[in-house]
Amino acid sequence: MIRFLQQAPPVEMADALRANGKIGVVVAIVAIILAGLFAYLSWLDVRLRKAENSAK
């Protein structure tokens, strides 16, 4: 079972991005998207807390 998992075929797209030096761009875009999502959720949490406090 472990040998089967270790012998997975290589991912051609990832190898091509690494070879062209564009993997950093992909990582940066994913990081920006995740940071934006985190910021939005934090902002939404603050707004909901304010709404809950004003409703009391």
C-alpha angles and dihedrals in degrees: 000000000000091000090053091055093047093053097060114146115258118261105245097198093053091048091050092049091049092048092050093046092240097116088091090059091052092048091048093051092049090048091051092050092049092046090050091049091049091048091049093050091048091050090048091050091053092050092049092050090051091049092049092049093049091049092058 
